[in-house]
């Protein structure tokens, strides 16, 4: 079975059956001009808590990718892959621009034509991709003089009638974990929770539709499905078991759809068990990976306040085609995880250590959102000092990255990485 899985993974260029196996290839997005199009009045709508400083955010992200490379991972960039995919197939660029324009929500024909013309004027494909990510301002467009003031007042032609910004930026794109998620040798192309982020998954669709390195990849979920789900809620426990959060960002109905595809789809994978974790629907606990992440063979980080509210449901393939069995796991969390991993027991390392105030503060700054580079070797945010000390006491090797600006988008090292290949 091991050999077969490896052969399939090589063919598909994806191989992620674990959260902790040595990381060999990872997809990231370096923060770009999209951060410059966040204004204070748009913070809530664009899902940021403050206006980030781009230059420092890029320095922090470069430190992050430096850690990944030093630990043996090949780092690839989202915008590069999208540009390569568009250049690989004749007509792909025009198809992409048409789909992107359709999803901007612009209904005024004159304005739509002006945006289209702006994009067509960009010869370099990578520059085009970055422009679609950064958003479009009114002063970038060649609009007829008499019409400019009229267009600027049109309700709905710019977010909340904000005339200077014609097309929203996508500032959360540096959290590459959310728009799509690799499970085994397949991918979930996600329907995002927030309308402002839904266009992000279009880039994953382009990669897995056109890039020569990713042809024939099974799709466990597609962005056209009506229920929202995000990659921060999907954790690979092993080749046969996936944990998925029922959270603010992921609906239970989406997990039903995912189970059907994984258990009974045209290309069923090896996963035969989904553990659905019901967590509180709040921004502080937006994803399962903000509540807990695996850090070693038998260790997890966890936010202590989640323990009394967490419910776990075990979903398995039924005896008849299309049947999915669901039962509530009436066991403590550590026993559920130990059973799934096939170990005698697991250690739960508390975010913030024993300090409840530190736990709350560092949960907000993604103390539980660690990225495991290999068993017991973690990338963590510098600012979460109490959690980092608890991890060291648990025997973890920490690679600490600066995080003053990147953390303003509410995501940690795991959120900023999409593993494409982990060793088995």
Buried (B, 14 or more C-beta within 10 A) or exposed (E): EEEEBBEBBEEBBBBBBBBBBBBBBBBBBBBBBBBBBBEEEBBEBBBBEEBBBBEBBBBBBEBBBEBBEEBEBEBBBBBBBBBBBBBEBEEBBEBBBEEBBEEBBBEBEBBBBBBBEBBEEBEEBBEBBBBBBBBBBBEBBEBEEEEEEEBBEBEEBBBEEBBEBBBBBBBBBBBBBBBBBBBBBBBBBBBBBBEBBBBBBBBBBBBBBBBEBBEEBBBBBBBEBEBBBBBBBBBBBBBBBBBBBBBBBBBBBBBBBBBBBBBBBEEBBBBBBBBBBBBBEEEBBBBBBBBBBBBBEBBBBBBBBBBEEBEBBBBBBEEEEEEBEBEEBEEEBBEBBBBBBEEEEBBBBBBBBEBEEBBBBBBBBBBBBBBBBBBBBBBBBBBBBBBBBBBEEBEBEBBBBBBBBBBBBBBBBBBBBBBBBBEE
